[in-house]
C-alpha cells in the first residue's frame, strides 16, 4: 500500500526574469506565494539554464532543497539535496564541437567557456563568486551572439550536423545535446503524479513548458520582446502577467492557489 500523500500541486518555474528579478537577482517579492505553496503542501521545481551548483545555492536559500530541479535548460536534472557538482565530460565534448565551427562564424559566439569569471560577472551582473558557479557547467554552453540572422542560421546548421541543438533564453543562446525543460517536466509529472501543474516563465526556452502544464503563466519581462501568442491563451489556460519578475510570479501563484481552492 502506498502511504505517500497525494501531491496537490507541482509548480515548474524559470528563474531569471521569472522567480528571480532580472536586475537584482532577488526573489524577495515572491515570498508570500512561496510560503503559501509550502502551506498547501505543493512542490516547486526550479527550471533554468543555470548550472547545478548555481541552482543548488538558490534552492537551499529559498528552502526548496527537498525537490529536484531542472538544470542547464533541461540538459540535466539536479536531485533533491544535491550540491550539483557533476562530471564535465559532456560539456567538454560540446565545446569540442563548437570549436569545429568555421572561424568567421565561431568568432561571433562568445560562450561562458570563452570568458573568465570576471567576464561572466560583467555580462550577467552576477557577483564574481556566483559567476564562477555559472561557469561550472556539465551539459550546456550559454553564450552571446553578435552576428546577423543569416550568420546565426549557418552557425546553428553546422552544429546541428553534430547533434548540437540551441535554445534561446532571456539573455543567451544555449547550446546542448538536446532535452528540454518540458522533457524533464514530463518525467517529473510521471514520478510525482500531482493533481495540478503550473508552469511559469518569460523566455522562448520556456514555451514548451508553459504549453505542457495544466496552467501556464507568461511572466512580463520589460527587458525582452514579449513571447508570441501560445497554444492555450485563447481558452485562458495560459495567461500573461502585468507585473514583471517575482512580483508577477507572486501575484499569479496567490491567485491560482485561490482558484484551485488550495489556500
BELRAQUI-V470620 format. One record per backbone hydrogen bond with DSSP energy under -0.5 kcal/mol. NH is the residue of the N-H (numbers start at 1). CO is the residue of the C=O. If there is no record, write none. Layout:
nh=[NH NH]
co=[CO CO]
This chain:
nh=[3 8 10 11 12 13 13 14 17 18 19 20 21 25 30 31 34 35 36 37 38 39 40 41 42 43 45 46 47 48 53 55 56 57 58 59 60 61 62 63 63 64 67 69 70 71 71 72 73 74 74 75 76 78 79 81 82 86 91 92 93 94 95 96 97 98 99 100 101 105 106 107 108 109 110 110 111 112 114 115 120 121 122 123 124 125 131 132 133 134 135 136 137 141 143 144 146 152 153 154 155 156 157 158 159 160 161 162 163 164 165 167 169 169 173 174 175 175 176 184 185 186 187 188 189 190 191 192 193 195 196 198 199 200 201 205 206 207 210 211 212 213 215 216 217 218 219 219 220 224 233 236 237 238 239 241 245 245 247 248 249 250 251 252 253 254 255 256 257 258 259 260 261 262 263]
co=[1 6 196 43 198 11 45 200 20 15 14 15 26 21 27 28 30 31 32 33 34 35 36 38 37 9 11 44 13 70 84 51 52 53 54 55 56 57 58 59 60 59 64 78 46 69 76 50 48 48 71 72 71 69 77 65 79 84 138 88 89 90 91 92 93 94 95 97 98 102 102 103 105 106 108 144 109 142 111 112 116 117 118 119 120 121 127 128 129 130 131 133 135 175 173 110 108 148 149 150 151 152 153 154 155 156 157 159 160 159 176 174 167 172 143 167 141 173 165 180 181 182 183 184 185 186 187 188 189 7 8 10 215 12 217 168 203 204 206 207 208 209 197 237 199 239 201 217 243 221 230 233 232 232 216 218 17 220 244 244 245 246 247 248 249 250 251 252 253 254 255 256 258 257 257]
